[in-house]
Amino acid sequence: MEGIQIIWDNVNRRLPVVIRAADNAGNNAGHAAPNQAAPNQAAPNQAAPNQAALNRAAPNQAAPNANANPEVVAPQPAPLPPPTRTYVAPFPIVTNCEFNMANPEAQLDCGQWGGLTWDIVYKSFNTNGNYASGTSAVVFRGMGKKTYRVHFKYDLTQKSAKEMWMRDQNVMIDDEHPYFLCNNTIDSTTRRDDLPKTVAFNLSIEFIEPVEKFEYDYQKWPPGQYWFQYRNDYSVRCDSSALERIHPKYSGFLRNFGRLSKKEAFAFYEFLGVMTHNWYIGTPKYDEVMLNGYKLGFTGQWDSYDKPSSSLDFKARTILPGYQHITNEVPARQETFREGLAIGVCDMFDLKLNANHPMMRTQVEELKPMREHRGQVSFYIEDSVSGPLLMTGVLIQGRTRQHAKLKVTLFRKKESIDIITTYRIIDTHQKTIGVIISILDEEFTAALAAGELSVAIQLHLHGTKNTYIHNHVEEFDTTTPYRMPGPITGYLNCRDGERIAVCKEFLAIHCEQLQMMFYSTDFSDCGGDEINVDEDSDVVLDALDIIWHRSKSVQLKTLRRVLELGGYWLCRRIQIFIEMAIMHSSLVTPTVKVELAHTYDLQVIKYAIRHPELASTYKWEVSAEDKARIALPAANEIDGGIDGRPF
């Protein structure tokens, strides 16, 4: 096999994993950054979520030469020097920044050059214990169709919990990759009161120059101790200990690394970008990159990232294993919310969002504790044909089944504008509530950017044995149509006679077929506010719960119907959800998993069966006949096609 893997740590201990090093003559990972189309959001410097205290600082060193004798421990290579360059006015452009850690605000138009301007956004995501962690995002505007190379220096003025590995960097920016992230962790002493109230740093833009196209050129990947390199194509530095925690067969994965195809190696490279550098979070590609990581065996101990204090937002959190569940429990319905003894929480959050700013489209807040229940709320923006959608997602982690009543109130300048009330059964598997707060017009989009909007969250939990409840258009009138939480702009008419009120703008974002049926004028039965669905309402509601709430206990007997409905709607969210539920469910036998994967093109399951050496948490006894059904990958799979494995 043509691949090569050289991995070194920060004390020059060689891991015994070398595969045909001679096939990669002259390669040097310190100078080899992937000459490859860059990811949608090239943010190379963000540490893995909630791991800032664990990632030890690593020097900005080049990876060892691939031709080095693998049996000899080479001396530690020197850091790459900054490019030799004569700076001309107005460079360097230095910005002195200071942010309030309790209420970070963006410093806008902090610099400009040749039509480019850049903002700095500071976000603190952990101020508990004896340290404070945060990120500073530098966001560029005005690139147009051009690509630029930016050389910058970043100095944190407070004492840092680790070395400033971000001191001197090159990054590439263009319209699709407009920002880079700087991570910082601040020390305190033994008392939390000693944490600094503000964060100050100096950002110096040493030079900016236009280039012909986006290529990774002499960029360093600071966080972590290890380099991963694949031929001359991809190289990335990462925290290998973090990868080992989520891959139970990590040593086996390293031994098989050189057998990966070019597409598999790039999938791994993108997964490392998510884990180490925060690529793609907030974009549709994030789900696909995470699924590729699960294919490669990174399927264990994700609960360490699934905590109320984690910086992962609602959409990123719910792709983790554990939010997808298949149940055989007999469904027990509760018609209305029972008043009585309950626990609850009430809190107000000022929105620090901007629909037009790529680093200000998500806000994560921790809810006050509710006895043994902990919670987190995310506010985020999704674009629709009618304008930005202001969304919220509430995550509740507890031990017992609860009937949740959620009241969301939108305020403008402390004056109530809209109130949405919704109900849901919460348990250890079904633990999220997703709500569309409002469809924002131009006036309210500007008000959001100006910091004039705030949201009150009132959440009450009541113990229950029921498994589900339906919301109705009239809150306590069960004769009215069912309702999904948020504004009503359309209806789905089910074949059993039930109607379901929906926000068609949100539904169209996730379902290509419904987008056409709601908005296309090319056909006589499209372009209206009502759609006929040839399926019963219980199955339709299951599908809608997956799209809205992103966690759902799906009945085993209706599993295929939900999956088929999602396929007809062209809804990738439903297919991902059902596939992951099937993967982790003990109610579905390996033979049935193979049959479902073959019928519905469930690629993660097919890959795990084809490559059991990487399938870390799946111990499936699959017959040779079943394996033969999916033995040959399709061209669109990461081990198939031109850059796939030879078969």
Order of alpha helices (4+ residues) and beta strands (2+ residues): beta-beta-beta-beta-beta-beta-beta-beta-beta-beta-alpha-alpha-alpha-alpha-alpha-beta-beta-beta-beta-beta-beta-beta-beta-alpha-beta-beta-beta-beta-alpha-alpha-beta-alpha-beta-alpha-alpha-alpha-alpha-alpha
